Each structure stands twice: as C-alpha cells, then as structure tokens.
Amino acid sequence: MAKERKFDFAPLPLVSDVHEEPEIIKTNEVPEGAPTKVTFDCDYILMENMKDYGYWEGLTQKDIILESLKLYFQDKEIRPRPDKIRNRTKVGRKPKSVTE
C-alpha cells in the first residue's frame, strides 16, 4: 500500500508584492539561501598555495574561497543585474526527457 502524502504549497507573491526598485546589497548583509555549486579554472600555483595553507591552518578549500570572496567584496558597491539578465534561462545540460 502506498502512503498518502499531502503537500502544502506556498502561495505565489502577488504583483503588488514584488518590488521594482533595485536594491544595493551590502557585503555585511549577504542573502541567505541554498548554496550553489561553482566550478572554475584556477592557476595551478594558486590552487597549490590554497591547499598548503588549508592544510596547515586546518581550513577547507571552501572556507578559504568564501573568506577570500568576503574580503574582496568588503569595500565594493554591488549593483544587482537587470531583471532581463537575472531571469534568463540557465546555461548547462538539458534535462533528460522522460519517455514512456
């Protein structure tokens, strides 16, 4: 017997709830959310330095990169991208089609 599962869906925001004015994000106010996986190319010597530093300081590569990004953006003014750019379709592999 399959168990019945009931799901609660949150209502979508109304158009009047959406703010049209751009917000400037301060570095101290990092928006919380689900983490995002990132892949990029890096110079070999930078990667080796990060691994060596992380080994002796007991830090992970993730910790070092996140701290570096926080320090880099600390004194920068960050303007949000236009909605047209922010909402365009994502680049990457297409999901497999389900055929029956």
C-alpha positions in Angstrom: 0.0 0.0 0.0 1.3 3.4 -0.9 1.2 6.0 1.8 -0.8 9.1 1.1 1.4 12.2 1.2 -0.1 15.6 1.4 2.0 18.6 0.4 1.4 22.2 1.4 2.2 24.7 -1.3 3.0 28.3 -0.5 1.1 30.9 -2.4 2.9 32.8 -5.2 3.7 36.5 -4.5 1.2 39.0 -6.0 2.5 41.5 -8.5 1.9 44.3 -5.9 4.3 42.4 -3.5 7.2 42.5 -6.0 9.5 45.5 -5.5 10.6 47.2 -8.7 13.3 49.4 -7.3 16.8 47.9 -7.3 18.4 47.1 -4.0 22.1 47.6 -3.3 23.4 44.6 -1.3 25.9 45.5 1.4 28.7 42.9 1.9 27.7 42.5 5.6 24.2 41.6 4.6 24.8 38.5 2.5 21.4 37.0 1.5 20.9 33.6 2.9 19.8 30.8 0.7 20.6 27.4 -0.7 24.3 27.0 -1.5 25.3 27.0 -5.2 27.9 24.7 -6.7 30.6 26.5 -8.6 33.3 25.2 -11.0 36.0 27.3 -12.5 39.6 27.1 -13.8 42.3 28.2 -11.5 46.1 28.7 -11.9 47.9 25.6 -10.6 50.2 27.6 -8.2 47.2 29.4 -6.6 45.5 26.0 -6.1 48.6 24.5 -4.5 49.1 27.6 -2.3 45.5 27.2 -1.1 45.9 23.5 -0.4 49.1 24.1 1.5 47.6 27.0 3.5 44.5 25.0 4.3 46.5 22.0 5.4 48.5 24.0 8.0 45.6 26.2 9.2 43.0 23.4 9.3 40.8 25.0 6.7 38.9 23.6 3.8 39.3 25.0 0.3 35.7 26.1 0.5 36.4 28.1 3.7 39.4 29.8 2.1 37.5 30.7 -1.1 34.4 32.0 0.8 36.6 34.1 3.1 38.6 35.5 0.2 35.3 36.5 -1.6 34.0 38.2 1.5 37.2 40.2 1.9 37.3 41.1 -1.8 33.7 42.4 -1.8 34.0 44.1 1.6 34.6 47.6 0.2 32.8 47.3 -3.1 29.4 48.7 -4.1 27.4 45.9 -5.6 24.6 46.7 -8.0 22.1 44.0 -9.0 22.0 42.8 -12.6 19.0 43.9 -14.6 16.0 41.5 -14.3 16.3 40.6 -18.0 19.7 39.2 -17.4 19.0 37.7 -14.0 15.9 35.8 -15.2 17.2 34.4 -18.5 17.4 30.7 -18.9 20.2 28.9 -17.3 23.1 27.6 -19.4 24.1 23.9 -19.0 23.0 20.4 -19.8 19.4 20.0 -20.8 17.5 17.6 -18.5 16.8 14.1 -19.9 13.4 13.8 -21.5 11.1 11.3 -19.9 9.5 9.0 -22.4 7.0 6.3 -21.8 
